[in-house]
Amino acid sequence: MSRTVNVGIIGSGGMGARHASNLTYMVAASEVTAIMDVDAARAEKIAARCGGARIYSDAERLIAAPEVEAVVIAAPNRFHAKLTKACIDAGKPVLCEKPLATGGAEAREVIEAEASGGRRLVQVGLMRQFDPAHVAVKRISDSGAQGNALVFRSVHINPSSDGSPSLGDVITGSLIHDIHSARWMMGDEIVRVHTSYIPFSADTPDSARYVMVQLEFAGGALGGLECNADSGYGYEIEVSITGETGVVHSSPLQSPVVRHSNASGQWVEEDWLQRFNEAYVLEAQAWVQSVLDGEAAGPSAWDGYVSMLVADACIESGLQFRPQAVKLPERPAIYR
Ligand SMILES: NC(=O)c1ccc[n+]([C@@H]2O[C@H](COP(=O)([O-])OP(=O)(O)OC[C@H]3O[C@@H](n4cnc5c(N)ncnc54)[C@H](O)[C@@H]3O)[C@@H](O)[C@H]2O)c1
C-alpha cells in the first residue's frame, strides 16, 4: 500500500510557500499537515493553498506534533541550526534550507548532534545537486571524456539586492550554493580561497556588490566563483569545468532563442524560483523518497558544514585582503 509522508513546514515566505506547493501538488507521496510562521496570516494563506494544514505559532511544538513526521525549515538563516537540532532530538527527518547555520562553529553543533544519534536525518537545501543542467555538466566531466578536471568556474548573477548586503551576506546567502557546487561537481575539497570584492560605495566598505573568489582544491585543481549581487537585469547561473582536452559548461539561460524583426533574443529568468523550478521539485521528491526509505540522501549536514567552513574562510579572506586556508576536520563515520 502506498504511504504518505506528513510534513510540517517552518517559515512560509518565498521558499516555504514553494516547498508547500511542491510537497502538496508535485510530490505524490507527501502531504503538508502543519505550518508555522511568526506571521500567522501568511501561514494561514499558505495552509489554505495546501488543503488546510494545521497552524502553529511555536516551531518546537510543530516539530513535536504527532501529525508531523518530517520537517522543512524555511525560516530565516539564524534559526536553522537550532531548529535542525530540535528535529534531530525528536528523531524526525528534516530538509533544512541553506545555509545550515550562520557559521562553521554553529554548523558543527548540528553534525555533532546528528553523529551522536548515529544516523543521518538531515538534508540541506543545497539544491543545485538536483538541477538537470548542473547534473549534466558533472556527468560529462565525470565521464573522463575530457581528461582530468583542471578548473571549476561558476557565475552567479542576482537580479537585485535588498539594500547593500555585507560580504558575509552575499557569501552565506548566495555563493554558498556555488561553494557546494564546486565541491560536489569536482568531487574534491576546497583547501584555499582568495576573495576580492567591490563594495556598493566607499562609505560602506563591508558591503559587497561584486564578489570574486579563487579556489584551490586538495587534488591541485583550481576554481573561480563570481557573484554579482545586484545586476539590475535578472537572474543567471552558469557553471563550467575545464578538463585536459575540453570544456563543458551549462547554458546561462534556459529559455528558447527567438529571432524576430532583425533581432535575436532570450528571456532572462527573474529569480531563483523561476530558474530552479524543476530542481526544487526534484529536491522535494528525492527528500520524500529518502524519508520513505528511512535513510537520508542528498546534500548532508556534513556538506552544509563544510560549505560553511569554506564560506567562513572566503569572508575572512575578503576582509583581510589575503588568501585563507580551509582546515577540514575529520569526517564522522556516518558521513563516510
Ligand atoms: N535553496 C534556495 O535556492 C533558496 C532560495 C531562497 C531562499 N532560501 C533560504 O530559505 C530561507 C527563507 O528564505 P525566503 O526567501 O523564503 O525568505 P522570506 O523572508 O520570504 O520568508 C521567511 C519567512 O520566515 C518567517 N519567519 C521569521 N522568523 C521566523 C521564526 N522565528 N520562525 C518561523 N518563521 C519565521 C517570516 O515571517 C517569513 O514568512 C532562508 O534561509 C534562505 O537562505 C533558499
The ligand as a Tripos MOL2 file, in Angstrom:
@<TRIPOS>MOLECULE
LIG
   44    48     1     0     0
SMALL
NO_CHARGES

@<TRIPOS>ATOM
      1 N1         17.5770   26.9260   -1.7380 N.am      1 LIG1
      2 C1         17.3850   28.0760   -2.3270 C.2       1 LIG1
      3 O1         17.5720   28.2130   -3.5250 O.2       1 LIG1
      4 C2         16.8810   29.2350   -1.5200 C.ar      1 LIG1
      5 C3         16.3600   30.3650   -2.1560 C.ar      1 LIG1
      6 C4         15.8740   31.3980   -1.3710 C.ar      1 LIG1
      7 C5         15.9320   31.3210   -0.0030 C.ar      1 LIG1
      8 N2         16.4720   30.2180    0.5880 N.ar      1 LIG1
      9 C6         16.5450   30.1050    2.0500 C.3       1 LIG1
     10 O2         15.2270   29.9240    2.5550 O.3       1 LIG1
     11 C7         15.0770   30.5980    3.8060 C.3       1 LIG1
     12 C8         13.8750   31.5130    3.7140 C.3       1 LIG1
     13 O3         14.1110   32.4370    2.6830 O.3       1 LIG1
     14 P1         12.8740   33.1630    1.9690 P.3       1 LIG1
     15 O4         13.4080   33.7250    0.7060 O.co2     1 LIG1
     16 O5         11.6920   32.2890    1.9310 O.co2     1 LIG1
     17 O6         12.6310   34.3580    2.9980 O.3       1 LIG1
     18 P2         11.2460   35.0980    3.2970 P.3       1 LIG1
     19 O7         11.6450   36.3390    4.0160 O.co2     1 LIG1
     20 O8         10.4320   35.2020    2.0600 O.co2     1 LIG1
     21 O9         10.4940   34.1170    4.2940 O.3       1 LIG1
     22 C9         10.9200   33.8680    5.6000 C.3       1 LIG1
     23 C10         9.6850   33.5100    6.4140 C.3       1 LIG1
     24 O10        10.1010   33.1200    7.7070 O.3       1 LIG1
     25 C11         9.2290   33.7180    8.6420 C.3       1 LIG1
     26 N3          9.8740   33.7640    9.9520 N.ar      1 LIG1
     27 C12        10.6170   34.7600   10.5200 C.ar      1 LIG1
     28 N4         11.0310   34.3950   11.7490 N.ar      1 LIG1
     29 C13        10.5520   33.1490   11.9530 C.ar      1 LIG1
     30 C14        10.6410   32.2490   13.0370 C.ar      1 LIG1
     31 N5         11.3140   32.5460   14.1470 N.pl3     1 LIG1
     32 N6         10.0030   31.0640   12.9270 N.ar      1 LIG1
     33 C15         9.3100   30.7560   11.8100 C.ar      1 LIG1
     34 N7          9.1990   31.5640   10.7350 N.ar      1 LIG1
     35 C16         9.8050   32.7470   10.8170 C.ar      1 LIG1
     36 C17         8.8880   35.0600    8.0610 C.3       1 LIG1
     37 O11         7.7000   35.5970    8.6360 O.3       1 LIG1
     38 C18         8.7260   34.6960    6.5960 C.3       1 LIG1
     39 O12         7.4210   34.2800    6.2840 O.3       1 LIG1
     40 C19        16.4040   31.3260    4.0610 C.3       1 LIG1
     41 O13        17.1630   30.5980    4.9610 O.3       1 LIG1
     42 C20        17.0930   31.3580    2.7130 C.3       1 LIG1
     43 O14        18.5020   31.2930    2.8080 O.3       1 LIG1
     44 C21        16.9220   29.1710   -0.1450 C.ar      1 LIG1
@<TRIPOS>BOND
     1     1     2 1
     2     2     3 2
     3     2     4 1
     4     4     5 ar
     5     4    44 ar
     6     5     6 ar
     7     6     7 ar
     8     7     8 ar
     9     8     9 1
    10     8    44 ar
    11     9    10 1
    12     9    42 1
    13    10    11 1
    14    11    12 1
    15    11    40 1
    16    12    13 1
    17    13    14 1
    18    14    15 2
    19    14    16 1
    20    14    17 1
    21    17    18 1
    22    18    19 2
    23    18    20 1
    24    18    21 1
    25    21    22 1
    26    22    23 1
    27    23    24 1
    28    23    38 1
    29    24    25 1
    30    25    26 1
    31    25    36 1
    32    26    27 ar
    33    26    35 ar
    34    27    28 ar
    35    28    29 ar
    36    29    30 ar
    37    29    35 ar
    38    30    31 1
    39    30    32 ar
    40    32    33 ar
    41    33    34 ar
    42    34    35 ar
    43    36    37 1
    44    36    38 1
    45    38    39 1
    46    40    41 1
    47    40    42 1
    48    42    43 1
@<TRIPOS>SUBSTRUCTURE
     1 LIG1         1 GROUP 0 **** ****
